[in-house]
Amino acid sequence: MLTQAAARSPEEVPPTQPPFRARLFPETGHTAVNSFLSFWERTPNALFVLGYPISAPFIEESFTNPGEYYRVQYFERAILEEHPENYGTPYYVLGRLLGTESVRGRENEAPFQPVPDPRDGTWDEFTRHTLRNSPAPFRSFWLNNGGLAVFGRPLSEQFQEVNQADGKVYWVQYFERQRMEWHPDEPDPRYRILLGLLGNEYRDAHHQGNPAFVPGATAPDQPQPPVSNFAYGYNVILYGQGSTAWQDRTRVLRLVKESGFNWVRQQVRWMDLHDRSGAIYWGELDDIVEDCHREGVKVLLSVVAAPSWATPNGRNGLPSREHFGTFAYFMGEMAKRYRGKVQAYEIWNEQNLAVENGGRVPNASFYMDMLVQASQAIKANDPAALIVSGAPSSTETNAPTIAVSDLVFLQQMFADSRFRAHVDIVGVHPGGAANPPDTFWPDNPGPGPGWTNSREFYFRRVEDVRALMVRSGLGDMPMWVTEFGWATRNNTPGYGFGNQISFEKQAQYIVRAYQMARTSYAPWMTGMFLWQLNFAVPWRAQGNELHEQASYGVINGDWSPRPAYLALKAMPKD
């Protein structure tokens, strides 16, 4: 595989690297795929900045470096190309220099002549042009919509030019990858700066008759994603094989697959694996990962619980700041060891609860500092691994020694400028109590009694999180529910709502939640991990099958299926 230089012939272009994903855009009949789709989703205002896909991926010679070949996919306003030498970095997919190509031959015109540095921070030392907000606010638009990766560097100063489509004169500026045009009289401020349809223009000029542009076309060499990219998952207990009488890991994985699910979420305690000396003892986790890989079941590892020696008070919560690097090292070693066998990592769990974090809820910026280092270490060792942000617990409590509202904590996380660059998927944990999944307080509360008068008690809490994501400019990011479910009869204080839920009602509610995810919440919800599959088995062995953890399960302690498991097995998956 070529990784350090561009291919010198079409046959030398390396295969596409994961992730293998797909999203059909009915507007053009074309499907954005793989890292091209990921680039589109990461781009702010992608529909306006890049437009819809207009081709399948295909291999094409570079017009800026003749004789070099890349795999490309065309969009209305851009051509995106894979750069194998950058795999594992944010620059694996880059926009072609369409702006440069569009101004070829105009270098001697006055607006394209280099200008001296005005010493005000607006000058690009490489192209020797300025990027200003006067007369047109192009600088702000450039900064807020992807910057260098999307638009490239300025190739001209701002100048007035006739628009060939309507014959009117507008202020414009050319960039390596785009052309901006200012329409100050447009009533809708979203459309006062327009971008050229450079992808369409280049297609029309150079690709008449190319079958890659026929709606529905697919690339013959393109890895095809599975029928559904939705992560149907269970939370499971896979530890205990050989050391307990109750565990049967092969049976657990068979139950996962026979129900048509394709993912498991296994929680891993950092404290159990990493010694103060620095040694890591992977132990049974090696067997768990290998068994899942052999059975074709994808794995999300939720990593929690710092060793006492890495915490400020000796309690097993988040690490102290001086051990963020230790945690990052641990996660990097995990990603290196399980590359290609563990598909996703969730960085912590319910970090808005004091009980999960050594007795006090940390500030969200503290958590983000840890997440960023861990994410960088994971991606450095397994670029294809997905990073899931730790899912806060659904609560309206705001007392740091108890809990902080999940929405407050998420808002603080989303406000961190590093969030988008270091997180692939937003993790959430909606409530449910005894409320049917379609209900929501206050307009349509559950039947009660109890646990009905706050939005924290409802599955539709995900809608509040989604609204917050949109307001925070993260509406293009996907969401995973990494824990949800409905308890049944149990003997655990605080979980009395489960006594209102029969096995049959549990089945109905869980299936309905998945249906909502695939209809009302598509396309932004892309995975749900039920809490849970097999916790009743160890609780039966301990003599308390009515523990709340057992009550959430969809199989009984004797491995017999509950109605919920049979309903999930029969549920269509798309």
C-alpha positions as CSV (number, residue, x, y, z in Angstrom):
1,M,0.0,0.0,0.0
2,L,1.3,3.5,-0.8
3,T,1.2,5.7,2.3
4,Q,3.9,8.3,1.7
5,A,3.5,9.4,-1.9
6,A,0.7,9.9,-4.3
7,A,-0.1,7.1,-6.8
8,R,1.6,7.5,-10.1
9,S,-1.0,5.4,-11.9
10,P,-4.7,4.6,-11.2
11,E,-3.8,1.0,-10.3
12,E,-1.5,2.2,-7.5
13,V,-4.2,4.1,-5.6
14,P,-4.5,2.3,-2.2
15,P,-7.9,0.9,-1.0
16,T,-10.2,3.1,0.9
17,Q,-9.6,3.0,4.6
18,P,-12.3,2.7,7.3
19,P,-14.8,3.8,8.5
20,F,-17.1,2.3,5.9
21,R,-20.3,4.3,6.0
22,A,-23.0,5.5,3.6
23,R,-25.8,8.1,3.5
24,L,-28.1,8.4,0.5
25,F,-29.1,12.0,-0.5
26,P,-32.4,11.7,-2.4
27,E,-31.9,15.3,-3.7
28,T,-29.3,14.1,-6.1
29,G,-29.7,10.3,-6.0
30,H,-26.1,9.9,-4.9
31,T,-24.6,8.5,-1.7
32,A,-21.8,10.1,0.3
33,V,-19.6,7.3,1.7
34,N,-16.8,6.5,4.1
35,S,-14.4,9.3,5.1
36,F,-16.0,11.5,2.4
37,L,-19.2,11.3,4.5
38,S,-17.3,11.9,7.7
39,F,-15.7,15.0,6.2
40,W,-19.1,16.3,5.1
41,E,-20.6,15.7,8.6
42,R,-17.7,17.5,10.3
43,T,-18.0,20.6,8.1
44,P,-20.1,23.4,9.6
45,N,-23.1,24.2,7.4
46,A,-22.0,21.4,5.1
47,L,-25.0,21.6,2.8
48,F,-24.2,25.2,2.1
49,V,-20.4,24.9,2.1
50,L,-20.0,21.6,0.2
51,G,-23.5,20.8,-1.2
52,Y,-24.9,17.4,-2.0
53,P,-22.9,14.6,-3.5
54,I,-23.1,14.4,-7.3
55,S,-20.9,11.3,-8.0
56,A,-19.8,8.0,-6.7
57,P,-16.2,7.8,-5.7
58,F,-13.8,7.2,-8.6
59,I,-10.1,7.5,-9.3
60,E,-9.0,10.7,-11.1
61,E,-5.7,12.4,-12.1
62,S,-4.9,15.5,-10.1
63,F,-5.2,18.7,-12.1
64,T,-2.8,20.5,-9.7
65,N,-0.2,17.7,-9.8
66,P,-0.5,16.0,-13.2
67,G,0.6,12.4,-13.2
68,E,-0.7,11.8,-9.6
69,Y,-3.9,9.9,-9.0
70,Y,-6.4,10.0,-6.1
71,R,-9.7,8.6,-5.2
72,V,-12.3,11.4,-5.3
73,Q,-15.9,12.1,-4.7
74,Y,-17.7,15.1,-6.2
75,F,-20.0,17.4,-4.4
76,E,-21.9,20.4,-5.8
77,R,-19.4,22.9,-4.4
78,A,-16.3,20.8,-3.9
79,I,-14.2,17.8,-5.0
80,L,-13.0,15.8,-2.0
81,E,-10.0,13.4,-2.4
82,E,-8.4,10.8,-0.2
83,H,-4.8,11.3,0.9
84,P,-3.5,7.9,2.1
85,E,-0.4,9.5,3.5
86,N,-2.6,11.4,6.0
87,Y,-4.6,8.4,7.2
88,G,-5.3,8.6,10.9
89,T,-5.3,12.4,10.9
90,P,-8.0,15.0,10.1
91,Y,-6.4,15.5,6.7
92,Y,-7.1,12.0,5.2
93,V,-9.8,13.7,3.1
94,L,-9.1,17.1,1.6
95,G,-10.8,19.4,-0.8
96,R,-9.3,19.7,-4.2
97,L,-7.9,23.1,-5.2
98,L,-10.9,24.0,-7.4
99,G,-10.4,27.7,-6.7
100,T,-6.8,27.5,-7.9
101,E,-8.0,25.7,-11.1
102,S,-10.8,28.2,-11.7
103,V,-8.4,31.2,-11.8
104,R,-5.7,29.6,-13.8
105,G,-4.5,32.2,-16.3
106,R,-5.6,35.2,-14.3
107,E,-2.5,35.6,-12.2
108,N,-1.6,38.9,-13.9
109,E,-4.9,40.6,-13.1
110,A,-4.7,43.2,-10.4
111,P,-6.8,41.4,-7.7
112,F,-4.5,38.4,-7.9
113,Q,-1.3,40.3,-7.5
114,P,0.4,39.8,-4.1
115,V,0.1,42.6,-1.6
116,P,2.4,43.7,1.2
117,D,1.8,42.7,4.8
118,P,-0.4,45.3,6.4
119,R,0.8,44.1,9.9
120,D,-2.8,43.6,11.2
121,G,-3.0,39.8,11.3
122,T,-5.0,39.5,8.1
123,W,-2.1,38.6,5.7
124,D,-1.3,35.1,4.5
125,E,2.4,34.7,4.3
126,F,2.2,31.8,1.7
127,T,-0.1,33.4,-0.9
128,R,0.7,37.0,0.2
129,H,-3.0,38.0,0.2
130,T,-5.2,39.4,3.0
131,L,-8.4,37.9,4.4
132,R,-10.5,40.7,5.8
133,N,-14.1,41.6,6.8
134,S,-14.2,44.7,4.6
135,P,-16.1,45.4,2.5
136,A,-17.5,41.9,2.6
137,P,-17.3,39.8,5.8
138,F,-15.4,37.0,4.2
139,R,-13.0,36.5,7.1
140,S,-15.7,35.7,9.6
141,F,-17.3,33.3,7.2
142,W,-14.0,31.6,6.5
143,L,-13.3,31.2,10.2
144,N,-16.8,30.0,11.1
145,N,-17.3,27.4,8.3
146,G,-14.2,25.3,8.2
147,G,-11.3,27.6,7.5
148,L,-8.2,26.3,5.9
149,A,-9.4,22.7,5.5
150,V,-12.5,23.7,3.6
151,F,-11.6,26.9,1.7
152,G,-7.8,26.9,1.6
153,R,-5.8,30.1,1.5
154,P,-6.8,33.4,-0.2
155,L,-5.7,33.7,-3.8
156,S,-6.9,37.2,-4.4
157,E,-7.9,40.4,-2.6
158,Q,-11.6,41.3,-2.5
159,F,-12.8,42.8,-5.8
160,Q,-15.9,43.3,-7.8
161,E,-16.8,40.9,-10.6
162,V,-19.7,40.2,-12.9
163,N,-21.7,37.1,-12.0
164,Q,-22.2,35.1,-15.2
165,A,-25.5,33.7,-14.0
166,D,-27.4,37.0,-13.4
167,G,-25.1,39.6,-15.0
168,K,-24.8,41.6,-11.8
169,V,-21.7,42.9,-10.1
170,Y,-20.7,41.5,-6.6
171,W,-17.8,41.7,-4.3
172,V,-15.9,38.3,-4.6
173,Q,-12.7,36.7,-3.3
174,Y,-11.1,33.6,-4.5
175,F,-9.5,30.9,-2.4
176,E,-7.6,27.7,-3.2
177,R,-10.7,25.6,-2.9
178,Q,-13.6,28.1,-3.4
179,R,-15.0,31.4,-4.5
180,M,-17.0,33.6,-2.1
181,E,-19.6,36.1,-3.3
182,W,-21.3,38.8,-1.2
183,H,-25.0,39.6,-1.5
184,P,-25.6,42.3,1.1
185,D,-29.2,43.0,0.1
186,E,-30.3,39.4,0.6
187,P,-33.0,39.5,3.4
188,D,-32.0,36.1,4.8
189,P,-28.5,36.6,6.4
190,R,-27.7,32.9,5.8
191,Y,-27.5,33.7,2.1
192,R,-25.6,36.9,2.0
193,I,-22.4,35.1,1.3
194,L,-22.7,32.5,-1.5
195,L,-20.2,29.9,-2.6
196,G,-19.6,28.9,-6.2
197,L,-20.9,25.6,-7.5
198,L,-17.4,24.7,-8.5
199,G,-18.0,20.9,-8.3
200,N,-20.9,21.2,-10.8
201,E,-18.9,23.5,-13.0
202,Y,-15.9,21.1,-13.2
203,R,-18.1,18.1,-13.8
204,D,-19.9,19.8,-16.7
205,A,-16.6,20.8,-18.2
206,H,-14.7,17.6,-17.9
207,H,-17.0,14.6,-17.1
208,Q,-19.7,14.4,-19.7
209,G,-20.6,10.7,-20.0
210,N,-18.7,9.6,-16.9
211,P,-20.9,6.8,-15.3
212,A,-19.8,7.8,-11.8
213,F,-22.1,10.8,-12.1
214,V,-25.2,8.7,-12.9
215,P,-27.6,8.8,-9.9
216,G,-27.3,5.5,-8.0
217,A,-23.8,4.7,-9.3
218,T,-21.4,2.9,-7.1
219,A,-17.7,2.5,-7.3
220,P,-16.6,-1.0,-8.3
221,D,-13.6,-1.0,-5.9
222,Q,-15.4,0.7,-3.0
223,P,-15.9,-1.3,0.2
224,Q,-19.6,-1.7,0.7
225,P,-21.1,-0.8,4.1
226,P,-23.5,-3.2,5.8
227,V,-27.2,-3.0,5.0
228,S,-27.7,-0.9,8.1
229,N,-25.1,1.3,9.8
230,F,-27.2,1.5,12.9
231,A,-25.5,0.0,16.0
232,Y,-28.0,-2.4,17.6
233,G,-26.3,-3.1,20.8
234,Y,-26.6,-4.7,24.3
235,N,-24.8,-3.9,27.5
236,V,-23.3,-7.2,28.6
237,I,-21.2,-8.9,31.2
238,L,-18.5,-10.9,29.5
239,Y,-16.1,-11.3,32.4
240,G,-16.0,-14.4,34.6
241,Q,-15.4,-17.1,32.0
242,G,-13.6,-20.0,33.8
243,S,-13.5,-18.2,37.2
244,T,-17.3,-18.4,37.9
245,A,-19.8,-21.2,37.5
246,W,-22.4,-19.0,35.9
247,Q,-20.6,-17.4,32.9
248,D,-20.9,-18.8,29.4
249,R,-19.4,-16.1,27.1
250,T,-20.1,-18.2,23.9
251,R,-23.8,-18.4,24.9
252,V,-24.0,-14.6,25.5
253,L,-22.5,-13.8,22.1
254,R,-24.8,-16.3,20.5
255,L,-27.8,-14.6,22.1
256,V,-26.6,-11.3,20.8
257,K,-26.3,-12.6,17.2
258,E,-29.5,-14.6,17.2
259,S,-31.5,-11.6,18.1
260,G,-30.0,-9.7,15.1
261,F,-27.9,-7.3,17.1
262,N,-24.4,-6.5,16.0
263,W,-22.7,-4.7,19.0
264,V,-22.0,-5.1,22.7
265,R,-20.9,-2.6,25.2
266,Q,-18.6,-3.9,27.9
267,Q,-17.5,-1.7,30.8
268,V,-13.8,-1.9,31.7
269,R,-12.4,-0.6,35.0
270,W,-9.0,1.0,34.5
271,M,-8.2,0.3,38.1
272,D,-8.3,-3.5,37.5
273,L,-5.7,-3.4,34.7
274,H,-3.1,-0.8,35.4
275,D,-0.5,-1.2,38.2
276,R,1.2,1.7,40.0
277,S,4.5,0.4,38.5
278,G,3.2,1.2,35.0
279,A,2.6,-2.4,34.1
280,I,-0.7,-3.2,32.4
281,Y,-2.3,-6.7,33.0
282,W,-4.8,-7.2,30.2
283,G,-5.9,-10.6,31.6
284,E,-9.4,-11.7,30.6
285,L,-10.1,-8.6,28.5
286,D,-7.8,-10.2,25.8
287,D,-10.1,-13.2,25.7
288,I,-13.3,-11.1,25.6
289,V,-12.1,-9.0,22.7
290,E,-10.9,-12.1,20.8
291,D,-14.1,-14.0,21.3
292,C,-16.2,-11.0,20.1
293,H,-13.9,-10.6,17.1
294,R,-14.2,-14.3,16.2
295,E,-18.0,-14.2,16.4
296,G,-18.2,-11.0,14.3
297,V,-19.7,-8.9,17.1
298,K,-18.5,-5.3,17.3
299,V,-17.3,-3.9,20.6
300,L,-17.8,-0.6,22.4
301,L,-15.5,-0.5,25.5
302,S,-16.7,1.9,28.3
303,V,-13.6,2.7,30.3
304,V,-14.1,4.0,33.9
305,A,-12.7,4.0,37.5
306,A,-9.2,5.3,37.9
307,P,-6.9,3.4,40.2
308,S,-6.8,4.8,43.7
309,W,-3.1,5.8,43.2
310,A,-4.1,8.0,40.2
311,T,-6.9,9.9,42.0
312,P,-6.7,13.0,44.3
313,N,-8.4,11.3,47.2
314,G,-7.8,7.6,46.8
315,R,-11.4,7.0,45.7
316,N,-12.0,5.4,42.3
317,G,-13.4,8.2,40.2
318,L,-11.8,10.4,37.5
319,P,-8.0,10.7,37.7
320,S,-6.2,13.7,39.1
321,R,-5.0,16.1,36.5
322,E,-1.4,15.0,36.8
323,H,-2.5,11.5,35.8
324,F,-4.4,12.5,32.6
325,G,-1.3,11.6,30.7
326,T,-1.2,8.2,32.4
327,F,-4.8,7.6,31.4
328,A,-4.0,8.6,27.8
329,Y,-1.1,6.2,27.8
330,F,-3.4,3.4,29.0
331,M,-6.0,4.2,26.4
332,G,-3.4,4.4,23.6
333,E,-2.0,1.0,24.6
334,M,-5.5,-0.4,24.6
335,A,-6.2,0.9,21.1
336,K,-2.8,-0.4,19.9
337,R,-3.5,-3.8,21.3
338,Y,-7.1,-4.2,20.1
339,R,-6.7,-2.3,16.8
340,G,-9.3,-3.7,14.3
341,K,-11.0,-5.7,17.0
342,V,-12.5,-3.0,19.2
343,Q,-14.5,-0.5,17.1
344,A,-15.3,2.2,19.7
345,Y,-14.3,3.6,23.0
346,E,-16.5,5.5,25.4
347,I,-14.5,7.8,27.6
348,W,-15.9,7.5,31.1
349,N,-19.5,7.0,32.2
350,E,-22.1,9.3,33.8
351,Q,-19.4,11.8,34.8
352,N,-22.1,14.1,36.0
353,L,-22.8,11.9,39.1
354,A,-20.7,12.3,42.2
355,V,-20.9,8.5,42.9
356,E,-19.2,7.8,39.7
357,N,-16.4,10.2,40.3
358,G,-15.0,9.9,43.8
359,G,-17.7,11.9,45.6
360,R,-17.9,15.2,43.6
361,V,-18.9,16.0,40.0
362,P,-15.9,17.5,38.1
363,N,-16.1,20.6,36.0
364,A,-16.9,19.8,32.4
365,S,-13.7,21.5,31.2
366,F,-11.7,19.2,33.6
367,Y,-13.4,16.2,31.9
368,M,-12.7,17.6,28.4
369,D,-9.0,18.0,29.2
370,M,-8.9,14.3,30.0
371,L,-11.0,13.3,27.0
372,V,-8.9,15.2,24.6
373,Q,-5.7,13.5,25.7
374,A,-7.3,10.1,25.6
375,S,-8.9,10.7,22.2
376,Q,-5.5,11.7,20.7
377,A,-3.8,8.6,22.1
378,I,-6.5,6.3,20.8
379,K,-6.5,7.8,17.3
380,A,-2.7,7.7,17.1
381,N,-2.8,4.0,17.6
382,D,-6.1,3.1,15.8
383,P,-7.3,5.9,13.5
384,A,-10.5,3.9,12.6
385,A,-11.7,3.7,16.3
386,L,-14.7,5.7,17.2
387,I,-14.6,8.1,20.2
388,V,-17.8,8.3,22.1
389,S,-18.2,11.1,24.7
390,G,-19.0,9.8,28.2
391,A,-22.8,9.8,28.6
392,P,-24.1,11.8,31.5
393,S,-26.9,10.4,33.5
394,S,-30.3,12.0,32.9
395,T,-31.0,14.2,36.0
396,E,-32.2,17.7,36.9
397,T,-30.3,17.7,40.2
398,N,-27.7,20.4,40.5
399,A,-25.6,19.8,43.6
400,P,-21.9,18.9,42.8
401,T,-21.7,16.5,45.8
402,I,-24.6,14.6,44.3
403,A,-25.1,15.3,40.6
404,V,-25.2,18.0,37.9
405,S,-27.9,18.2,35.3
406,D,-27.0,16.2,32.2
407,L,-28.1,19.2,30.0
408,V,-25.9,21.6,32.0
409,F,-22.9,19.3,31.8
410,L,-23.4,18.6,28.1
411,Q,-23.8,22.3,27.3
412,Q,-20.5,22.9,28.9
413,M,-18.9,20.1,27.0
414,F,-20.4,21.3,23.7
415,A,-19.1,24.8,24.4
416,D,-15.6,23.5,24.4
417,S,-14.0,24.2,21.0
418,R,-12.1,20.9,21.1
419,F,-15.3,18.8,21.3
420,R,-15.9,18.4,17.6
421,A,-12.3,17.6,16.8
422,H,-11.9,14.9,19.4
423,V,-15.3,13.2,19.6
424,D,-17.0,11.2,16.8
425,I,-20.3,10.3,18.6
426,V,-22.2,12.0,21.4
427,G,-23.1,9.5,24.2
428,V,-26.4,9.9,26.1
429,H,-28.3,8.0,28.9
430,P,-32.0,8.9,28.8
431,G,-34.3,8.0,31.6
432,G,-37.4,5.9,31.3
433,A,-38.8,5.1,34.8
434,A,-42.2,3.5,34.2
435,N,-43.1,6.0,31.4
436,P,-43.9,4.7,27.9
437,P,-41.3,5.9,25.3
438,D,-43.7,8.2,23.5
439,T,-44.7,10.2,26.6
440,F,-42.9,13.4,27.7
441,W,-43.5,15.9,30.5
442,P,-45.2,18.3,30.6
443,D,-47.4,18.0,27.5
444,N,-47.8,14.3,27.5
445,P,-46.8,12.9,30.8
446,G,-46.7,9.2,31.7
447,P,-49.5,7.5,33.6
448,G,-47.7,7.3,37.0
449,P,-47.9,6.9,39.9
450,G,-44.7,8.7,40.5
451,W,-41.6,9.6,38.4
452,T,-43.7,11.7,35.9
453,N,-43.1,15.3,36.7
454,S,-39.6,15.9,35.2
455,R,-38.2,15.4,31.8
456,E,-35.3,13.4,33.3
457,F,-37.7,10.4,33.7
458,Y,-38.4,10.0,30.0
459,F,-36.8,8.3,27.1
460,R,-37.5,11.4,25.0
461,R,-34.9,13.2,27.0
462,V,-32.8,12.5,23.9
463,E,-34.8,15.3,22.1
464,D,-33.6,17.8,24.7
465,V,-30.0,16.7,24.1
466,R,-30.5,16.9,20.3
467,A,-31.9,20.4,20.6
468,L,-28.9,21.4,22.6
469,M,-26.5,19.9,20.0
470,V,-28.2,21.9,17.3
471,R,-28.0,25.2,19.3
472,S,-24.4,24.4,19.9
473,G,-23.6,24.0,16.2
474,L,-23.2,20.2,16.5
475,G,-26.3,19.2,14.7
476,D,-24.3,17.2,12.2
477,M,-22.8,14.9,14.8
478,P,-24.4,11.5,15.5
479,M,-25.8,10.4,18.8
480,W,-25.6,7.0,20.5
481,V,-27.7,6.0,23.5
482,T,-25.2,3.8,25.3
483,E,-27.7,2.9,28.1
484,F,-31.5,2.8,28.2
485,G,-34.1,0.4,29.3
486,W,-37.1,-0.4,31.6
487,A,-36.8,-2.1,34.9
488,T,-39.4,-4.7,36.0
489,R,-40.3,-5.9,39.5
490,N,-37.3,-5.6,41.9
491,N,-36.4,-5.2,45.5
492,T,-33.8,-2.4,45.2
493,P,-34.7,1.0,47.0
494,G,-35.1,3.8,44.5
495,Y,-36.2,1.6,41.7
496,G,-39.8,1.2,42.7
497,F,-41.0,2.4,39.3
498,G,-40.0,-1.0,37.9
499,N,-42.8,-2.6,39.9
500,Q,-45.2,-1.0,37.5
501,I,-43.7,-2.7,34.5
502,S,-44.7,-6.2,33.4
503,F,-42.4,-8.4,31.2
504,E,-44.8,-7.8,28.3
505,K,-44.8,-4.0,28.9
506,Q,-41.0,-4.0,29.0
507,A,-40.9,-5.7,25.6
508,Q,-43.4,-3.2,24.1
509,Y,-41.5,-0.2,25.4
510,I,-38.0,-1.4,24.3
511,V,-39.2,-2.2,20.8
512,R,-41.0,1.1,20.5
513,A,-37.9,3.0,21.5
514,Y,-35.9,1.3,18.7
515,Q,-38.7,2.1,16.3
516,M,-38.5,5.8,17.3
517,A,-34.8,5.8,16.8
518,R,-35.1,4.4,13.2
519,T,-37.9,6.8,12.2
520,S,-38.4,10.0,14.4
521,Y,-34.7,10.2,15.3
522,A,-33.1,9.3,12.0
523,P,-30.6,10.2,10.7
524,W,-28.9,11.7,13.8
525,M,-29.4,8.8,16.1
526,T,-27.2,6.0,14.8
527,G,-26.9,3.5,17.7
528,M,-28.7,2.3,20.8
529,F,-27.3,-0.1,23.5
530,L,-30.0,-1.7,25.6
531,W,-29.4,-1.9,29.4
532,Q,-29.0,-4.9,29.3
533,L,-28.8,-8.5,28.2
534,N,-27.5,-10.9,30.9
535,F,-27.0,-9.3,34.3
536,A,-29.7,-11.5,35.8
537,V,-27.4,-14.6,35.4
538,P,-24.8,-13.5,38.0
539,W,-27.4,-12.0,40.2
540,R,-29.3,-15.3,40.3
541,A,-26.0,-17.0,41.2
542,Q,-25.7,-14.5,44.1
543,G,-29.2,-15.3,45.3
544,N,-31.0,-12.1,44.4
545,E,-32.5,-12.2,40.9
546,L,-34.8,-9.3,42.0
547,H,-31.9,-6.9,42.1
548,E,-32.6,-3.8,40.0
549,Q,-29.8,-4.7,37.6
550,A,-31.3,-8.1,37.0
551,S,-34.7,-6.6,36.5
552,Y,-33.5,-4.5,33.5
553,G,-32.3,-7.7,31.7
554,V,-34.0,-9.3,28.7
555,I,-33.0,-12.9,29.7
556,N,-33.7,-14.5,33.1
557,G,-31.1,-15.8,35.5
558,D,-31.6,-19.3,34.1
559,W,-30.8,-18.0,30.6
560,S,-34.4,-18.4,29.5
561,P,-35.6,-15.5,27.2
562,R,-38.0,-12.8,28.5
563,P,-40.7,-11.5,26.2
564,A,-38.4,-8.5,25.5
565,Y,-35.7,-10.7,24.1
566,L,-38.1,-12.5,21.8
567,A,-39.6,-9.2,20.7
568,L,-36.2,-7.8,19.9
569,K,-35.3,-10.9,17.9
570,A,-38.5,-10.6,15.9
571,M,-38.1,-6.8,15.4
572,P,-37.1,-5.8,11.9
573,K,-33.6,-4.3,11.6
574,D,-32.8,-2.1,8.7
